Amino acid sequence: MAWEFWIDRGGTFTDVVGRAPDGRLVTAKLLSDNPERYPDAAVQGIRDCLGLRAGEPIPEGAIAAVKMGTTVATNALLERKGERVALLITEGFGDLLRIGTQARPSLFELNILRPDLLYEQVFEIPGRLDAEGAEFRPLDEAAVISALSQARAEGIAAVAVALMHGHVNPVHEARVGELAREAGFSQISLSHQVSRLAKLVPRGDTTVVDAYLSPILRRYVAQVEGALDMGRATGRLLFMQSNGGLTEAGRFQGKDAILSGPAGGIVGMVRTGEAAGFDRLIGFDMGGTSTDVSHYAGVYERSFETEVAGVRMRAPMMDIHTVAAGGGSICSFRDGRFQVGPESAGANPGPASYRRGGPLTITDCNVMLGRLSPAHFPAVFGPGGDEALDAEVVRQQFVALADEVAAVTGRVDPPEVIAEGFLRIAIDNMANAIKKISVQRGHDVTGYALQCFGGAGGQHACGVADALGMKTVFIHPQAGVLSAFGMGLAHLRSLREAQFDAPLSAVAEAQARIEALAAEAAAELTTQGIAEPKVTRTAHLRYEGQHQALPVPFGDAAAMVRGFAEAHQARFGFTSPERAVLFEMLAVEAEGGGAGLPDMAPGTEAGKPVERLTVWAGGRWQEVPLYRRDDCGTATRINGPAVITEATATTVIEPGWEATVDGQANLILARVEAVARPPAAGTEADPVLLEVFNNLFMSVADQMGATLANTAWSVNIKERLDFSCAIFDATGDLVANAPHVPVHLGSMSHAVKTVIAAVGATAREGDAWMLNAPWNGGTHLPDVTVITPVFVGGRAAFWLGSRGHHADIGGRTPGSAPPDSTTIEEEGVVIDLFPLVVRGMLREAETRALLASGRWPCRSPDQNIADLKAQIAANETGRRELLRVVAQHGAEVVAAYMGHVQKNAEECVRAVIDRLVDGAFLYPMDIGTEIRVAVTVDHAARSAKIDFTGTSPQHRGNYNAPQAVTRAVVLYVFRTLVGKSIPLNEGCLKPLTIIVPEGTLLNPVAPAAVIAGNTEVSQSACNALYGALGVVAAAQGTMNNFIWGNDRFQNYETIAGGTGAGPGFQGCDAVQSHMTNTRMTDPEVLEKRFPVRLEEFSIRRGSGGQGRWKGGNGAVRKLRFLAPVTVTTLCGSRRVAPFGGDGGGPGAVGENRVHWPDGREERLQGNDERDLPEGAVFEMRTPGGGGWGRP
């Protein structure tokens, strides 16, 4: 027998677990980066375990295998220190990975910052395949050779190749790869080899990541192989992949390395949890800067589309959700609320107790409360690295903070209550993160075990379990190094997946495809010494028109349909048997070669306290016993409150919990007393509960949004994310909004109040209403709102709303956006107030009759019904979650805090008003109308008046924004001025008086047409208000609405443009701005779904306004139609350019053109409509943003 080493090389520490020839385990923990002592922590940890002196060689045959996870690739990605890369991409898409989905990363930031690109050069390559993989334009090999020659001349040796539909037919990519090899490139990443799944943007990103990181990994692997003397001293070197499987060092690729370390933790969690009899687990890995949470219920959960460090990854990765709450998360009192994170104290200066002058953190809260004892924590602090944690400075800082809180709020709380409050917020933040990967997906976690690992988890495990209603916590004896431990237990794995868009009737073809994948995966393991790998086959199915595919075991069609229906019911609470079930993807997993669990049997004696600590528990200081985990055998039974200490962690047993030790030395914590409901919180605002409830309300709204996006039919909802979900109090005031599209923000409250006024007194449990009428809080007709009451104690205590943009709601043109409408009925079916659900029963027949009514009825009522079901399901998600909150805290307290979070937001906006000055602006529009706005500030009253008097009368066409939209504009603008995260609710509008004269284009009267008001007028009003405030130049001032289709299909795009520059920052290129943030459908998905060909989506260079800080450039989008369509455009800034600020120049106006099949080119108006034949090309050049400051 020889040694085995299992290693997790993390960002801060490297953990090493060594299994000696006699089976005993040894562990080591080293700083990952300590160049004065050693060149590589992993190798040094091995040498330390072997007892080797410096320079002494590893004995021959001493090591059988090294199994390792590493953050080398992740760190290179985070720090942007990878290989120099050239990207070769299909002609017309050189900017595609920069534009991405076109959504801005942060909704309320005026200075929009995108992540840095990973590639240094990009070359566009002529040659195209269609969506089925057939070539219609041959590859231009001369262009490829020229591009490769230029890149090599610049010294670039890594190339990424991503061509349209390369995953369907790799012929062009394979040829580019051959030419790259001939040109001397040492790293060649081809997108069809990196991922066989559709979506050019994330597959292209993943291919670039692979080219960027693989050379770094190769160099690191070679370095480790040399240090381990492979072949003589060491038999085998394996690396952990992001998918949770080991692979031989030579097969380790950049695309598979991003979650190499955390994946080992998941494997360790599952293998040790199942061995202890727990088959349903929530992973809780709490470190210094963040906490990773994961879900396991019999199968490893993987995501095939993930964003890491601003890069979209299209590769199978362990589904791990990270929240910025760790031991080093900074605790602060800001804006009347206690807040935890997202900033971290890091390793330097670290928490206040680390003796480096750091801020108060979660670690310090535990020190303050006696839960972390300096006498039982490594003494590695101070100048000499030999002093204990500094409890006195922690106490001094908490006393000072308590004084500050008292001065602001009038509440006098002792410092220990302050510290306890921060812990509660951190625990709730972590519990909300767990809900995202469990409750939000239909899993009831109350019967799960919370498996706790990582250095800081044991201090908070009982609290997190209580917040989720969980009764069991499981802590393995190697919990402090469980990621390293997991490396040793992991199997070798090979995963293969392929796009397979087909009806379920194609099961025979699917069988052939999946068997080919299985043979490939098995062969890869066979060559690595696994004689008979276990192979699992999975189909990912979805309903026709639905976004979210769910995995089921591959088998006969009937069994797969049953499995899918069960999964859909569990995840979303409903099924749609009337909808066809489709294949989306096939996946196989081959595995084998995992190590067995080492025997860790403890003694039989009961642990005895070694000391007593003074700990704050149960609302008072108590003398609490301290146990050493090493002393605790199987007879141990410890009732909380108590503390258990060990070399790598501290575990706090809360009151009502009991700790026992099983036969494998696992610590099992069980709740033995029912959770006592917290004492009535009272209805006075508490700065701790203010943050707790604010986060809770947002969590509920987020869960509603996830349900809606995953189950809707309309592309606008599920992919462009043109929807919003919100919670309202008993009077209909907005409490929390999951914002995707700002134009929805302030407007739903009016709709809810309309429902309350009409039917609030007669509403019953299980009822729901829908409306879209602009006069009742609607925006434009395609935005349909579903409103549901939440009953508590027999009355409607709260209300929920979900608003989604339906693909078509009738009207004169497909997509419900006629450019020349003059009355509302031309734009679709008007729904004033309609009872959609009565006592839990959907009124489907009556709803279909409504959708079929009017002069121009809905074109696709089945799709409308599917979207309405998704909205009902979203509201049901919200109702269920709100009732959980009420059960925990009481209806009176919840209602009171709905008021308190609004008052808190109100105060934040008043703070903005304190620094504003009066201003006015006149904004001319393309259609000859103008928006006038004057801002008058009353500093004494800390309020402002926003007066739109003087704005043009309502437009005879459709450029009319309902008053609800105008309110949304004001709410959005003032929220961006706050400049920090605050709850977005009705309170933001309380300090503002908004004057909008009736009969103007910002407050039209019926039956005005409004289709362009929601989109174009809202953007104009937004620019006008920024002009009056003088804080930023104009953004593009339009949503560039592009609607196309016929009676068979319809699609709606809003196209990105340039944003305005401001004092100290440039505008951003080709990104969504202000009142919209909808995403663009991926080019490959678009071409698969519709008879179109996207020929270009690029940045319109030179279109941004000049200035000291330049405005952002617009975009160019060219679409060729392969079937006759009606094209409708609603676009502003085609005549009047977006203005510059403080002497900066204007952005370029936009242009719309048709390239007819006969060679003619026609320039269209901003509002226009054309019937285009097959072969016609529509081109849109979107406006740039204004510049700021004189050049």
Disulfide bonds with the S-S distance in Angstrom:
none
